[in-house]
Amino acid sequence: MTRTGLRGVLSEPAALLYEKLIATGGLSLTDNPELTGLPESRELIDKAFARERHVGVAVLVAVEPIRAIDNAILVRQRQILDQYQGLLKLRDEMTSLQQLYASTSRLAEEPTDLVRVITDRQEIGALSVELSLSAQQDVLSLETEHFTRAPDPRSVRALPADLVARGVRFRNIYSRAAMEIDGARQMLNASIAAGWLCRVYPSMPMKMVLVDERAALLPLGRTGMEGAILIQAPVVVAALRGYFELLWSRAVPVEGGPADLSSEQGSVLRLVLTGMTDAAIARHLGVSERTVRRHVGALLTRFGVTNRVALAVAAVREGAAD
């Protein structure tokens, strides 16, 4: 059986022939005249995995693996380096062309083009994805309870590797009501597992996607699919970022918590801090109200308070709501 690593540098026939040469100690070109014209023989010789030895009987022999494979690795490393340098050059060219585009674009002359209304649903969805994939710093989102259909946790995907490599940070704020709809808990867990930082805020008037300091996508309706506005005006985008950061500073994290609390107590505490009722917390966590009440009682005891308002104050004071 051919080794997987060899197939990375040799064709399947060449890899099989190379292993045969190693196993046999070499093949006589006199007894195997067809070897001279085989493509795999020429491939092994060209890539320095085999050589013809004409001392006495002509033989096709394998080059010692430690030398042949090490040479193949060096060749591949040079290829990767050349590709990387090519990508860096392409990025430099992109920057130069972007500057030229910005200097000649109608956007510089017509400020009204910095705001565009979109009514096509498919274009809205595609634009949201495209904006996120082009992020260089961060992607900020607001998610309310208004959906055209219930959220599907399977729609959550892991963050693309190139975005992770760029250090792009993804943050999302959910409205409290969004946490109570069917499928919300699974969606939230899937988002956190995918790399999103998530918090909960009592109520928000709209959804939003904001990318870096250059673009924001705002809805014309509650779900965001009735129409949307793409804003690229720097002043407006900066104001929307300020609005998001204000909500983020006041929102409650949905992961983490005091080290001396169990994971269940930490989950209940974070949801209590959002203002959710025992029934809503039970639905969100998939447990009974009795279990929630038991955890709430334990939290009151843990923080030395007698009601939820005092619990919130104590949790904030101890850093449990950071």
N, C-alpha and C positions, 0 to 999 in steps of 0.2 A: 504494500500500500504506500502510495506517495505521501511524503510528509507535507503538511499544510504550508510550512514556511517556504519550502522549495518552490511551491506553486506561485509564491509571490514574486519570484525572480525568473523562473523558468516556465516554459510551456509544459503541459502535462506529458507529452512524448519525451521532451528533453529531460524532465525530472526523472522519469522512469528509466531512461537510458543511463543517466548519471548514476543512479542507484545500482543498476546492473553492472556498470563498469567497476564500481567499488566492490560489489559482491564477488565478481569474477577475477578481479585484479587486472582487467583489461581484455579487449577483444581483438583477435587477430584480423587484420584487414585482408589478409589472404583468404582466410576461411570465411570471412563475412564481407565480401567485396561491396555489398549493397550499402554498407555503413558510409562509404565515401560520399555517396550522393544524397544521403538522408538529410532533410532540413534540421532534424534534431541534433545530428552530429555537428553540422556547421554552427548551430546555435550554441552548443556546449563549447566549441573551440573559440567562437567569437566572444563569448562571455567569460572565457578563462576558467571553465569548469572541466575541460578535457584538452588533451593534446595528442598529436600523432608522434609515436616514437619509432624511429627507423634505425634501430640498432639490432642487426640480425633480422628477425621477423618483424614486419611492420605491424604495429599494434596501436589501437586507440585506447588510451589509458586516462583514468580520472585524475584530475588535479586534487591534491590533498584538501579535504573539506575545510580545514582550518584556514587555508589560504584562499580557496575559491569563494567560500561564503563570506569571509571577512572582506574580500575585494568587492563582492556584490553589495554588501552593506555600505561600504564607502561610496560606491557608485550611486546607490539609492539616496544616501545622505546628501550628496552633491546635487542630485536632482531636486530633492525637497528644498534645499537651500536656494537653488536657482528659482524654483517656483515661488518661494516666500519673497525673495527679492523682487520678483516680477509683480507680486501682489502689492508690495510696498510702493513700487513705481506707479502702479495703477492707481493707488490711493492718492499719491501726490498729484497725478494727472487729474483725478476727480476733483480734488480741492481747487486746482487751478481753473478747471472748466467751470466749477460751481461759482467761483468768484466772477468769472467772465459772464456767466449766465445772470448772476444777480445784478451786475452792473448794466446789463442791456435789457433785462426783463421788464415787461410792462408793469410788473409789481412795484418797481421803484418809482414809476411815474403815475400809477393809478392806485391810490390807497384803497379804493373800494374793492379791488381784487383781493385784498387781504381777508375778506370775509366772503364765504361762498355758501349758498344754500343748496343742500342736496336732498332730493326727494325719493330717489330710487333706493329701495331696501337693500338690494344686492350691493350697490355701490357703497352704502353706508357701512355694511358689515365688512366688505373688503377693505375700505379705507381705514377702519379701526385696526384691522390686523396689520396693514401695511405701515401705519404710523408706529405701532408698537415694535415691529421688526426693525424699523429704522432708528430706534432710540440709541442714543449715545450715553445718556446719564441715568434717566429714570422714566418710568411709566406710572402715572398716577390715575386711579380710577375711583369713581363714586358709583355705588350700586344700590338702587332702591328696590322696593318690593314689586315694582311694576314690570311685568314680563308679558310678552305676547303668548308665551307658553311656559310651563314650569321649567326651571333650570335642570339641565341634564349633567350630572357629575362627569359623565364620559366625555363631555366636550372640553374638559380641562386637559391641557397638554403640558408636558414638562417644558421649561424655558429653553429656547434654542441655545445650543452650546456657544455660538458666536456671541450672543447677547451676554451670557454668563461670563465669557472670557473678557468682554469689554467692561464688566463690572456694573452693568445696568441693574438698577434696583426697581422691583415691582411692588407697589403699595396699593392696597385697596381698602376703602371704607364702605362697610355695609350699613344700611339703615336697620334699626332694631326690628322693624316689621319684616324686612327681607329675611331675617334669621328665623322667622316663624313659619315660612311657607314650606310646602312639601319639597323635599330634596335639598333644602338649604344646608343642612348639616353635612351631608355627603359632599356637596359642592364646596363648602368651606374647607373641609378636611382635605379634599383633593387639591384645592388651590394652595393651601399651606404646604402640602407635600410637594407640589410643583415648584415651590420657591417664593410664593407671594408672601408679603407681610400684610396681615389683615387686622383691621380694627372695626369696632362697632360704634355708631353714633345714634342717638335717639331718633332723629328725623332729619331728612334732607329733601330739598325741593326738586332735585333733578339728578339725572345720571351725568357722567362726564368721563371722558378719556383725555388725559393731558400728557404730552410727550415732550420731555426736555423743557426748554424755554422757548419753543418755537411753534407749537401747534396745540390746539384744543378742539375737541369734537363735542358739541353740545346738542342735546335733543330739542326738537320743536314740540314734542309731545311727551307724555309720561313714560312710554316704553322706549322711546328713542328711535323707533322704526317708522314713525309717521313722517319723519323728516329730521334733518340735522343741519347744524351750522358748523362749517370748518373755519376756525379762526386762526390766522397766522400773524395778526397784528401784535407786535412785541408788547406794547403797553397793556393790551387786554389780556394776553396770555400771562403776563406777570401778575396781574390782578387776580386771575383765576388760580394761579399757583399760591398766592397769598391766602386765598379763601380755603384751598385744600389744606394748607399747612395749619391754618387755624383749627379746622375740623380735626385734623390728625392729632394735634396737641391735646384736644379735649376728648377724643374718642378712646374707647377702652380696648386694649389688646385682647385678642382671643387665643393667644398662646402664651406660655410662660406663667410665672406666679411665684409666691413665696416658697422657699425650699421646704418648709415644715408642713406644707399642705399636701394632701394626696392629690393625684391628678384629677379625681372626681370633684374634690372640694375646690380645686383651682378653677375647673370649668364652671361650676355653679357660681363661684364668686364673680368671675368675669361677666357672666350673664346677669347676675343680680345688679352689678354696677351699671349695666345698660338700662335698667329699669324694667326688665322683663318680669312678668308674673311667674309664680311657681308653676302654673299650668303650661305657660309658654316655654319655660325652661325644660320642663319634663318632656314636652313634645320635641324640642330641639335636640335634647340629649338621648331621647329614646328610653327614658326611665319613667317610673311612676312619680306622681306628685308627692306621695309619702316619702319616697327616697330623697326628693329635692328638699322637702321640709326638714328631713333629718340632717342633711348636709348644711342647710341654712342655720339650723340650731347649733350645729357644731362650729360653724363660722362665727356666730354671735359669741359663743363661749370663748373661742380662740382669740378674738379681738377684744373681749371684755366689754361688749356693748349689749344693748337690749332691743335695738330696732334696726331696720335696714338703712335709715338715714345715717345713724351713728356708725354703722358698719362701713358705709361708703367713705365716710370721713376718716375712719381709722385705717381702712385699706389704703387710701391715698397717702396718709401720713407715713405708713410703713413701707410705701413703695410697691404695694401689691397691685396698684393700678397703673404702673408706669408702662 
